């Protein structure tokens, strides 16, 4: 960044070139220093079809009955996933 020549900014085109160069340098630094992440890492892997349906139903109704059903559907898949994942 400190090597960008800003001494000769006399017109719009030169400023535009400098801004483009600056943008390109930022993109280079970004690509060099970022790491690619996988979305699956944050996905709830224990979710199954029944849980998804129950969740959607609760989101639509916001009723206590549907909330209890959602909780019921979440316990079994979570437990199954945890025991299979952390089995020694």
C-alpha positions as CSV (number, residue, x, y, z in Angstrom):
1,X,0.0,0.0,0.0
2,X,2.7,2.4,0.9
3,X,4.2,1.9,-2.6
4,X,1.2,3.3,-4.4
5,X,2.2,6.5,-6.2
6,X,-0.2,9.3,-5.3
7,X,2.0,12.2,-6.2
8,X,0.6,12.6,-9.7
9,X,-3.2,12.7,-9.2
10,X,-3.9,15.5,-11.6
11,X,-7.1,14.2,-13.3
12,X,-9.9,11.8,-13.0
13,X,-8.4,9.1,-15.1
14,X,-5.3,8.9,-12.9
15,X,-7.4,8.8,-9.8
16,X,-9.5,6.0,-11.4
17,X,-6.4,4.0,-12.2
18,X,-5.1,4.4,-8.7
19,X,-8.4,3.3,-7.2
20,X,-8.4,0.2,-9.5
21,X,-4.9,-0.6,-8.5
22,X,-5.7,-0.2,-4.8
23,X,-8.8,-2.5,-5.3
24,X,-6.6,-5.1,-7.0
25,X,-4.1,-5.0,-4.2
26,X,-6.8,-5.5,-1.6
27,X,-8.2,-8.5,-3.6
28,X,-4.7,-10.0,-3.7
29,X,-4.2,-9.7,0.0
30,X,-7.7,-11.1,0.6
31,X,-7.2,-14.2,-1.6
32,X,-3.8,-14.8,0.0
33,X,-4.9,-14.5,3.6
34,X,-8.4,-16.0,3.6
35,X,-9.2,-19.6,4.0
36,X,-12.0,-21.4,2.3
37,X,-14.7,-22.8,4.7
38,X,-17.2,-25.5,4.2
39,X,-20.8,-24.6,4.9
40,X,-21.4,-28.1,6.1
41,X,-19.3,-27.4,9.1
42,X,-22.0,-25.3,10.6
43,X,-24.9,-27.3,9.4
44,X,-26.9,-29.3,11.9
45,X,-25.9,-32.7,10.7
46,X,-28.4,-34.4,13.0
47,X,-31.4,-32.8,11.3
48,X,-33.6,-35.2,9.5
49,X,-36.7,-34.9,7.4
50,X,-39.1,-35.2,10.4
51,X,-37.3,-32.5,12.3
52,X,-37.3,-30.2,9.3
53,X,-41.0,-30.6,8.9
54,X,-41.7,-30.1,12.6
55,X,-39.5,-26.9,12.5
56,X,-41.3,-25.5,9.5
57,X,-44.7,-26.3,11.1
58,X,-43.6,-24.5,14.3
59,X,-42.3,-21.5,12.4
60,X,-45.7,-21.1,10.7
61,X,-47.8,-21.5,13.8
62,X,-45.7,-20.4,16.7
63,X,-47.9,-22.5,18.9
64,X,-46.9,-24.2,22.1
65,X,-48.1,-27.6,20.9
66,X,-45.9,-27.3,17.8
67,X,-43.0,-26.2,19.9
68,X,-43.3,-29.3,22.1
69,X,-43.5,-31.5,18.9
70,X,-40.3,-29.8,17.6
71,X,-38.5,-30.5,20.9
72,X,-39.7,-34.1,20.8
73,X,-38.3,-34.6,17.2
74,X,-35.0,-33.0,18.1
75,X,-34.1,-35.3,21.0
76,X,-33.8,-38.6,19.2
77,X,-31.8,-37.4,16.2
78,X,-29.4,-35.4,18.4
79,X,-28.8,-38.4,20.6
80,X,-28.2,-40.7,17.7
81,X,-25.9,-38.3,16.0
82,X,-23.9,-37.7,19.1
83,X,-23.4,-41.3,20.0
84,X,-22.4,-42.2,16.5
85,X,-20.0,-39.3,16.2
86,X,-18.3,-39.5,19.5
87,X,-18.2,-43.3,19.8
88,X,-14.8,-44.5,21.0
